[in-house]
Amino acid sequence: MTTHLPPHKAAGHHPQHQPHPVLHEIFVNGKPRTYHHEHISYEDVVRIAFPDGPFDILYTVAFANFRGQDGTLAPGQSTTVHNAMEFRVRKTNRS
C-alpha cells in the first residue's frame, strides 16, 4: 500500500519556501474590501471604487495607511498594500 504525503511533508519540500497567500483588508470610499495582492495600482483602485466606470475619465486616488503615510496614485502607478489601508477615489473635475 502506498501512502501519499501532503505536499508540505514530501521529501525535499520546505514549508518556509512556500509563498504565503496575501490577504489584506482595505477600505475604498469607506467600504471594506478584501484584496489579494501585495501591490495595488491606480487602475485596480478605480475599478474597485467604480466597477461600472466610466473609465475614459480621470479619477483622483488618495490613500493613507496605519503608519500615517499618505499619498496619491496617478494612472500607471501602484503602491504597497497594508491592512486597514484607506483609499478615497473621486471623479476629477474637468477644468
Secondary structure, DSSP 8 states (H G I E B T S, - for coil): ------GGGSTT--GGGS-----EEEEETTEEEEE-SSEEEHHHHHHHH-TT---SS-EEEEEE-TTS-EEEE-TT-EEE--TTEEEEEEE----
